[in-house]
């Protein structure tokens, strides 16, 4: 019984779909100038007709400059991160040298940890 009731909405949609599609496809005849058959010259129906493309020529160079600035900023921050990481490694090596100088660690520990820090 439930299967029969489940198919009822589907059948209703299918029965109403064809008339609704026929109504939706009815269009009014176009108004305004129409291009002649096989005509590809300038005009309101052409891509560059009426000067719609050229007023925004300046956007290309601006986008190029912004992309270049973005790439340079990314490179700057990536190099800065590498420098900060290298600086931390130098700081750790300095602390290790201080611990060795104070006698907190012996020579073998110092060399092993130094090798680990330097890689």
C-alpha positions, 0 to 999 in steps of 0.5 A: 500500500505504501509503495503505491502511495509513494509512486503517486507523487512521482506519477503526478509530477510526470503527468504535469511536467510536459504541459509545464515545460510547454508553457515555459518554452513559449517565448515572445518574439525578440524586439530590437535590431536583429543581426542578418543571417550569417552576419558577424560584423560590429553591432549590439549583438557582437561581443565588442559591439558598442565599446563594451570591452575596451572601457575596462582595459586597465583591469588587466595590468592592475590584476597583474601587479596585484598578483605580482605583489601577492607572490612577492609577499608570499615569498617574503613571509616564507623566507622570514619563516625559514630565517626565524626557524634557523634563528631558533636553531642557533639559539638552541645551540647557544644554550647547549654550549652554555650548558656544556661550559657550565659542566651540566652535560659531558662531552658525549652528550654535548656532541650527540645533541649538537649533531641532533640540532645541526642535522 
